[in-house]
Amino acid sequence: MKTTAMTTHFRRVGALFTLSTLAGSLAAPAAGQTTFRLVASMYRYQQPAGLIEGSPGIFYSVAGSEPTVIFSVTTAGAMTVVGSIPTGYGVGSQVQSGADSRFYSEFIPHGNAAAYVFSVTAAPGGQQVYAAQTIAPVLFQNLPDGDILGTAIGLNASPWYVAKVGLNGSVTSIYQLPADQSAATATYASDGNYYAVSLTTTSTSGSIIRVTPSGSATALYSFPVGSFSGNYPVPLLQASDGNLYGVTPTGGANGTGTIYKLALGGQYTLLYTFPKNQTSNPNALIEGSDGSLYGATLGLFQYGELFRITKSGTYTALHAMSNPSASGSCHCTLVQGSDGTIYGTAQGGGAYGAGAVFALDVGLPKPTPRAQHFGPASGAVGTQVLLWGSNLLSASVKFNGVAATTVSNSGSNYILATVPTGATTGPITITTPGGTVTTKESFTVE
């Protein structure tokens, strides 16, 4: 076993592999400082993809090949495999949390004979595989109604769709793309529509399209040829200002990528063009609790970097991912945790060269909750109400000022709260360690 500055323990308990890594101090950085640390290095299971926070301080991701596993990892680096896919299958995307306290992904048998959605629980032993599907989904975002939004492709590579995945594993097309286009990403926005990045199959250009729930599509912006050379685009994100933000991994004036803003009405603004150097080519983008955007670049020859960019376009490099054993090596994904720290996965590097989970602390406050939808809109005392939004972990809930006594989370996007005795018609208030938010709409107590 390689000797490093970290202490790593690897043990096998029955059929369960656990990897725990003690990776430096958890203390917050001083004001204005940036602290980077490896949370855990991958060992047997390689190349982690994506990261979501399922409960405070516990994240879930997918990694490995032959077999592929879903694992949890704590902020202190303790990793536990909670589910696995047998040899001969490939997982297509990262994990998404469902409204039922389960975590979802999908796999396709070699040979593309069928596609399957599967889910796991927070602890080992709860894996469930659903009925075979004729189109293969890639999951991107959970939705207010409890379904999961994604793109999908017909088996044997034709055609592509914007699609919804039910918690029973069913895959339903929302919109079928033209034969010369593929659906690379899909995002649900506050106007109730879906926004997708479609790529042409004959060139390196693409478009942003708006898809209505009824399946009508409108092209909003077309990227020039060269914007998506050799890379898939990063999913669009809707920031707190209501606009969509995204990146092109290539293209721009220097051919090394861009960051852009798109209003829901279609107005495009170029925020930043990456310089022609070895730390360019963006491949991750999120919004932080300070309102700035944070991302990662793929770079050349393992010279990626983590960065911040304001919504006015001011770019700041935060950490160089140029020492793979100490930082990991991008392709990277990012998420802000409920503690304010940014966590990520790197598909290469780490102590064993198999990838890593890392933390970047830039002194951000804990994220403020956002409550964007709830349902049903009315009900009697005892009704269970599903609230959907973001940054909702460790929540307490009040119905028009009366505290709900039964409240539970399903990941950071869902709260299930029971209407309490004494509640009256009015808005719902959610309080987390990051702040308080009140819904614009009122819940009607019958």
C-alpha positions as CSV (number, residue, x, y, z in Angstrom):
1,M,0.0,0.0,0.0
2,K,1.3,3.4,-0.9
3,T,2.5,5.6,1.9
4,T,1.0,9.1,2.0
5,A,0.5,12.0,4.3
6,M,-3.0,10.6,5.1
7,T,-3.9,7.6,7.1
8,T,-6.1,5.3,5.1
9,H,-7.9,2.2,6.4
10,F,-9.4,-0.4,4.1
11,R,-11.3,-3.4,5.4
12,R,-13.8,-5.9,4.2
13,V,-16.9,-6.7,6.3
14,G,-18.7,-9.6,4.7
15,A,-19.6,-8.5,1.2
16,L,-19.3,-4.8,2.1
17,F,-16.1,-2.8,1.4
18,T,-15.5,0.3,3.6
19,L,-12.8,2.9,2.9
20,S,-12.2,5.6,5.4
21,T,-9.7,8.4,5.0
22,L,-8.5,10.8,7.6
23,A,-7.6,13.7,5.5
24,G,-6.6,16.8,7.5
25,S,-8.3,19.3,9.7
26,L,-12.0,20.1,9.3
27,A,-11.5,23.6,10.7
28,A,-12.9,26.5,8.7
29,P,-10.4,28.7,6.9
30,A,-9.7,32.2,8.1
31,A,-11.5,35.1,6.3
32,G,-10.4,35.4,2.8
33,Q,-8.5,32.1,2.8
34,T,-9.1,29.0,0.7
35,T,-8.6,25.5,2.2
36,F,-8.5,22.4,0.0
37,R,-8.4,18.8,1.4
38,L,-8.9,15.3,0.1
39,V,-11.8,13.8,1.9
40,A,-11.2,10.2,0.5
41,S,-9.2,8.5,-2.2
42,M,-10.8,5.8,-4.3
43,Y,-9.3,2.4,-4.2
44,R,-11.0,-0.6,-5.6
45,Y,-13.9,1.4,-7.1
46,Q,-12.6,4.0,-9.5
47,Q,-13.7,7.3,-11.1
48,P,-16.5,8.7,-9.0
49,A,-19.1,10.6,-10.9
50,G,-21.3,13.2,-9.3
51,L,-22.1,13.9,-5.6
52,I,-25.4,14.7,-3.8
53,E,-26.0,15.3,-0.1
54,G,-28.5,12.7,1.1
55,S,-28.5,13.8,4.8
56,P,-26.4,16.4,6.7
57,G,-22.7,15.6,6.1
58,I,-23.4,12.3,4.1
59,F,-23.0,12.3,0.4
60,Y,-23.8,9.7,-2.3
61,S,-22.0,9.0,-5.6
62,V,-21.4,6.3,-8.1
63,A,-18.0,4.8,-9.0
64,G,-16.3,1.7,-10.4
65,S,-16.5,-0.5,-13.4
66,E,-17.2,-4.2,-13.4
67,P,-18.8,-3.9,-10.9
68,T,-20.1,-0.3,-10.5
69,V,-21.2,0.7,-7.0
70,I,-23.2,3.4,-5.3
71,F,-21.5,4.6,-2.1
72,S,-21.9,7.0,0.7
73,V,-19.1,9.2,2.0
74,T,-19.1,11.4,5.1
75,T,-17.3,14.7,5.4
76,A,-14.7,12.9,7.5
77,G,-14.0,10.4,4.7
78,A,-15.8,7.2,5.8
79,M,-17.1,5.4,2.7
80,T,-19.7,2.7,2.6
81,V,-21.0,0.8,-0.5
82,V,-24.8,0.8,-0.4
83,G,-25.5,-0.9,-3.7
84,S,-23.8,-2.4,-6.8
85,I,-24.5,-3.4,-10.4
86,P,-23.3,-6.9,-11.5
87,T,-20.4,-7.4,-13.9
88,G,-21.5,-6.8,-17.5
89,Y,-23.5,-3.7,-16.9
90,G,-22.6,0.0,-17.2
91,V,-24.1,2.9,-15.1
92,G,-24.9,5.9,-17.2
93,S,-25.0,8.9,-14.8
94,Q,-24.7,10.1,-11.3
95,V,-27.1,9.4,-8.5
96,Q,-30.3,11.5,-7.9
97,S,-32.4,11.6,-4.7
98,G,-36.0,10.6,-4.9
99,A,-39.0,11.9,-2.9
100,D,-39.2,8.5,-1.3
101,S,-35.9,8.6,0.6
102,R,-34.2,6.4,-2.0
103,F,-31.3,7.2,-4.4
104,Y,-31.7,6.5,-8.2
105,S,-29.5,5.7,-11.1
106,E,-29.7,3.5,-14.2
107,F,-27.7,0.9,-16.1
108,I,-27.6,-0.7,-19.5
109,P,-26.4,-4.3,-20.1
110,H,-23.6,-4.6,-22.6
111,G,-25.1,-5.2,-26.0
112,N,-27.9,-2.6,-25.3
113,A,-30.6,-5.2,-25.1
114,A,-32.6,-3.2,-22.4
115,A,-32.2,-0.4,-20.0
116,Y,-32.9,-0.5,-16.2
117,V,-33.5,2.1,-13.5
118,F,-32.5,1.0,-10.0
119,S,-32.5,2.6,-6.5
120,V,-30.8,2.1,-3.2
121,T,-31.4,3.1,0.4
122,A,-29.1,5.0,2.7
123,A,-27.9,1.8,4.2
124,P,-26.8,-1.4,2.4
125,G,-29.4,-4.1,1.6
126,G,-32.1,-1.9,0.1
127,Q,-31.3,-2.1,-3.6
128,Q,-34.2,-2.5,-6.0
129,V,-34.1,-3.0,-9.8
130,Y,-37.2,-2.0,-11.8
131,A,-38.7,-3.4,-15.0
132,A,-36.7,-3.2,-18.3
133,Q,-37.2,-0.1,-20.4
134,T,-36.9,0.4,-24.2
135,I,-35.2,3.8,-23.9
136,A,-32.2,4.4,-21.7
137,P,-32.3,7.4,-19.4
138,V,-29.6,9.6,-18.0
139,L,-30.8,11.3,-14.8
140,F,-30.2,15.0,-14.2
141,Q,-32.6,16.5,-11.7
142,N,-35.4,15.6,-9.4
143,L,-38.7,17.4,-9.9
144,P,-41.5,18.9,-7.8
145,D,-44.0,16.1,-8.6
146,G,-41.4,13.5,-7.3
147,D,-40.3,12.3,-10.8
148,I,-36.8,12.6,-12.1
149,L,-35.9,14.6,-15.2
150,G,-33.4,13.3,-17.7
151,T,-32.5,12.7,-21.2
152,A,-32.8,9.3,-22.9
153,I,-31.7,7.5,-25.9
154,G,-33.4,4.7,-27.8
155,L,-31.5,1.4,-27.6
156,N,-29.0,1.0,-30.4
157,A,-28.4,4.8,-30.3
158,S,-31.5,6.3,-31.9
159,P,-33.4,8.6,-31.3
160,W,-32.8,11.0,-28.3
161,Y,-35.5,12.3,-25.9
162,V,-36.1,14.7,-23.0
163,A,-37.7,12.3,-20.6
164,K,-39.1,11.8,-17.1
165,V,-38.3,8.8,-14.9
166,G,-40.9,7.7,-12.3
167,L,-40.0,6.3,-8.9
168,N,-41.3,2.9,-10.2
169,G,-38.5,2.9,-12.9
170,S,-40.7,3.9,-15.8
171,V,-39.2,6.1,-18.5
172,T,-41.6,8.5,-20.4
173,S,-40.7,10.7,-23.3
174,I,-41.5,14.4,-23.0
175,Y,-40.0,15.4,-26.3
176,Q,-38.3,13.5,-29.1
177,L,-35.4,15.3,-30.7
178,P,-34.8,15.4,-34.5
179,A,-32.8,12.6,-35.9
180,D,-29.6,14.8,-36.3
181,Q,-29.6,15.9,-32.6
182,S,-28.7,14.3,-29.3
183,A,-30.0,15.6,-25.9
184,A,-26.9,16.2,-23.7
185,T,-28.5,17.8,-20.6
186,A,-31.9,18.8,-19.3
187,T,-33.0,21.2,-16.5
188,Y,-36.3,22.1,-15.0
189,A,-36.8,25.9,-14.5
190,S,-39.1,28.0,-12.4
191,D,-41.4,28.8,-15.3
192,G,-42.4,25.1,-15.4
193,N,-40.6,24.4,-18.7
194,Y,-37.6,22.2,-19.4
195,Y,-34.4,23.6,-20.9
196,A,-32.0,21.2,-22.7
197,V,-28.7,21.4,-24.5
198,S,-29.0,19.6,-27.8
199,L,-25.9,18.7,-29.8
200,T,-25.8,18.1,-33.6
201,T,-24.6,14.6,-34.6
202,T,-22.8,16.0,-37.6
203,S,-20.7,18.8,-36.1
204,T,-19.5,20.2,-32.8
205,S,-22.2,22.8,-32.4
206,G,-25.4,22.7,-30.3
207,S,-28.4,24.6,-29.2
208,I,-30.4,25.5,-26.1
209,I,-34.0,24.5,-26.5
210,R,-37.1,25.1,-24.3
211,V,-39.5,22.2,-24.0
212,T,-42.9,22.7,-22.5
213,P,-44.6,20.0,-20.4
214,S,-46.8,19.1,-23.4
215,G,-43.7,18.5,-25.5
216,S,-43.5,21.6,-27.7
217,A,-39.9,22.7,-28.3
218,T,-38.4,26.1,-29.2
219,A,-34.8,26.8,-30.0
220,L,-33.5,29.7,-27.9
221,Y,-29.8,30.0,-28.8
222,S,-27.5,28.2,-31.2
223,F,-23.8,27.8,-30.4
224,P,-21.1,28.1,-33.1
225,V,-19.3,25.1,-34.4
226,G,-16.5,24.0,-32.1
227,S,-18.3,24.7,-28.8
228,F,-18.5,21.1,-27.8
229,S,-15.5,19.4,-29.3
230,G,-14.7,16.1,-27.6
231,N,-16.7,16.9,-24.4
232,Y,-20.3,16.7,-23.2
233,P,-21.6,20.0,-21.9
234,V,-22.3,20.7,-18.2
235,P,-26.0,20.8,-17.2
236,L,-27.5,24.2,-17.1
237,L,-28.2,25.6,-13.7
238,Q,-30.9,28.1,-12.8
239,A,-29.4,30.5,-10.3
240,S,-31.1,32.5,-7.6
241,D,-31.5,35.5,-10.0
242,G,-33.8,33.3,-12.2
243,N,-31.3,33.1,-15.1
244,L,-29.7,30.0,-16.6
245,Y,-26.0,29.6,-16.5
246,G,-23.8,27.2,-18.3
247,V,-20.5,26.4,-20.0
248,T,-19.2,25.2,-23.3
249,P,-16.1,23.0,-22.7
250,T,-14.5,24.2,-25.9
251,G,-15.3,27.1,-28.4
252,G,-15.1,30.8,-27.7
253,A,-12.5,33.2,-29.0
254,N,-9.6,30.9,-27.9
255,G,-11.2,27.5,-28.5
256,T,-10.8,26.7,-24.8
257,G,-14.4,27.2,-23.5
258,T,-16.8,29.8,-22.2
259,I,-19.2,30.6,-19.4
260,Y,-22.5,32.2,-20.4
261,K,-25.9,33.4,-19.0
262,L,-29.2,32.8,-20.7
263,A,-32.4,34.5,-19.6
264,L,-35.5,32.3,-19.8
265,G,-36.7,34.5,-22.6
266,G,-33.6,33.5,-24.6
267,Q,-31.3,36.5,-24.2
268,Y,-27.7,35.3,-24.3
269,T,-24.8,36.9,-22.5
270,L,-21.2,35.8,-22.7
271,L,-19.7,36.1,-19.2
272,Y,-16.2,34.8,-19.7
273,T,-13.9,33.3,-22.4
274,F,-11.2,31.0,-21.1
275,P,-7.6,31.9,-22.1
276,K,-5.6,29.6,-24.3
277,N,-3.6,27.8,-21.6
278,Q,-3.4,24.4,-19.9
279,T,-5.9,25.2,-17.2
280,S,-8.9,25.9,-19.5
281,N,-11.9,23.8,-20.7
282,P,-14.6,24.1,-18.0
283,N,-16.5,21.0,-17.0
284,A,-18.4,21.9,-13.8
285,L,-20.5,24.8,-12.6
286,I,-22.7,25.5,-9.5
287,E,-24.0,28.5,-7.6
288,G,-22.6,29.2,-4.2
289,S,-24.4,30.6,-1.2
290,D,-22.7,34.0,-1.8
291,G,-24.4,34.3,-5.2
292,S,-21.2,33.6,-7.2
293,L,-20.6,30.7,-9.5
294,Y,-18.0,28.0,-8.7
295,G,-16.6,25.6,-11.2
296,A,-13.8,23.3,-12.4
297,T,-11.8,23.0,-15.5
298,L,-10.6,19.9,-17.2
299,G,-7.3,21.4,-18.2
300,L,-4.5,19.8,-20.2
301,F,-2.1,17.2,-18.9
302,Q,-3.8,17.2,-15.4
303,Y,-3.6,20.9,-15.0
304,G,-7.3,21.7,-14.2
305,E,-8.3,24.2,-11.6
306,L,-11.2,25.1,-9.3
307,F,-12.5,28.7,-9.8
308,R,-15.1,31.3,-8.8
309,I,-16.8,33.7,-11.3
310,T,-19.2,36.4,-10.3
311,K,-22.4,36.9,-12.3
312,S,-20.8,40.0,-13.8
313,G,-17.9,37.9,-15.2
314,T,-15.0,38.4,-12.7
315,Y,-13.0,35.2,-12.7
316,T,-10.8,34.0,-9.8
317,A,-8.7,30.8,-9.7
318,L,-9.1,29.1,-6.3
319,H,-7.1,25.9,-6.4
320,A,-4.8,24.2,-8.9
321,M,-5.7,20.6,-9.5
322,S,-2.1,20.1,-10.8
323,N,-0.9,17.6,-8.2
324,P,-3.1,14.5,-8.9
325,S,-2.0,12.6,-5.8
326,A,-2.8,15.5,-3.5
327,S,-5.8,17.0,-5.3
328,G,-7.3,14.5,-7.6
329,S,-7.5,15.0,-11.4
330,C,-10.5,16.5,-13.2
331,H,-13.0,15.6,-14.8
332,C,-14.7,17.0,-11.7
333,T,-18.2,17.5,-10.3
334,L,-19.2,19.9,-7.6
335,V,-21.9,20.5,-5.0
336,Q,-22.2,22.9,-2.0
337,G,-22.9,21.0,1.2
338,S,-25.3,22.1,3.9
339,D,-22.2,23.2,6.0
340,G,-21.3,25.8,3.3
341,T,-18.2,23.9,2.0
342,I,-18.0,22.9,-1.6
343,Y,-17.5,19.2,-2.1
344,G,-16.5,17.4,-5.3
345,T,-15.4,14.3,-7.1
346,A,-12.3,13.9,-9.3
347,Q,-12.3,11.0,-11.7
348,G,-8.5,10.6,-11.6
349,G,-5.7,11.2,-9.1
350,G,-5.9,10.7,-5.4
351,A,-3.6,8.5,-3.3
352,Y,-4.1,5.5,-5.6
353,G,-4.7,7.3,-9.0
354,A,-8.3,6.0,-9.0
355,G,-10.0,9.3,-8.3
356,A,-11.0,11.1,-5.1
357,V,-13.7,13.0,-3.1
358,F,-12.4,16.5,-2.1
359,A,-13.6,19.6,-0.1
360,L,-13.0,23.2,-1.0
361,D,-13.7,25.7,1.8
362,V,-13.7,29.3,0.9
363,G,-15.6,30.5,3.9
364,L,-19.1,30.5,2.3
365,P,-22.1,30.7,4.6
366,K,-24.5,27.8,5.0
367,P,-26.8,27.9,2.0
368,T,-30.2,29.6,2.4
369,P,-33.2,27.3,1.8
370,R,-35.3,27.8,-1.4
371,A,-38.9,26.5,-1.4
372,Q,-40.1,26.4,-5.0
373,H,-43.2,24.1,-4.9
374,F,-45.4,22.2,-2.6
375,G,-48.3,19.7,-3.1
376,P,-51.0,19.1,-2.5
377,A,-52.2,22.7,-2.4
378,S,-54.8,21.9,0.2
379,G,-55.8,19.3,2.8
380,A,-57.0,18.6,6.2
381,V,-55.0,18.2,9.4
382,G,-52.9,15.1,9.0
383,T,-52.3,15.6,5.3
384,Q,-48.7,14.9,4.2
385,V,-47.3,17.8,2.1
386,L,-44.3,17.4,-0.2
387,L,-42.1,20.5,-0.4
388,W,-39.6,20.8,-3.2
389,G,-36.7,23.2,-3.5
390,S,-33.0,23.3,-2.6
391,N,-30.9,23.4,0.5
392,L,-33.7,21.9,2.6
393,L,-31.8,19.6,5.0
394,S,-32.3,19.8,8.8
395,A,-35.5,21.7,8.2
396,S,-38.4,22.7,10.6
397,V,-41.7,23.6,9.0
398,K,-44.6,25.8,10.0
399,F,-48.0,26.0,8.4
400,N,-49.1,29.6,8.8
401,G,-47.1,29.9,12.0
402,V,-48.0,26.5,13.5
403,A,-45.1,24.0,13.8
404,A,-45.4,20.7,12.1
405,T,-44.4,17.9,14.5
406,T,-43.7,15.4,11.8
407,V,-41.0,16.5,9.3
408,S,-38.6,14.4,7.3
409,N,-36.1,15.0,4.5
410,S,-35.4,13.0,1.3
411,G,-32.1,14.5,0.2
412,S,-31.6,18.2,0.1
413,N,-34.5,18.8,-2.4
414,Y,-37.5,17.3,-0.6
415,I,-39.3,17.8,2.7
416,L,-42.3,15.7,3.8
417,A,-44.3,17.6,6.4
418,T,-47.7,16.7,8.1
419,V,-50.3,19.4,8.5
420,P,-50.5,19.9,12.4
421,T,-53.5,20.4,14.6
422,G,-54.3,24.1,14.8
423,A,-53.0,25.0,11.4
424,T,-54.9,27.5,9.4
425,T,-54.8,28.6,5.8
426,G,-51.6,30.5,4.9
427,P,-48.0,30.2,3.7
428,I,-45.6,27.5,4.7
429,T,-42.3,28.6,6.4
430,I,-39.2,26.5,6.3
431,T,-36.2,27.1,8.6
432,T,-32.8,25.4,8.3
433,P,-29.4,26.2,9.8
434,G,-28.9,28.4,6.7
435,G,-31.9,30.6,7.1
436,T,-35.7,30.8,6.7
437,V,-37.9,31.0,3.6
438,T,-41.6,31.4,3.2
439,T,-43.6,30.2,0.3
440,K,-45.3,32.7,-2.0
441,E,-48.4,30.6,-2.2
442,S,-50.7,29.6,0.7
443,F,-51.6,26.1,1.8
444,T,-55.4,25.8,2.3
445,V,-56.4,23.9,5.4
446,E,-59.8,22.2,4.8
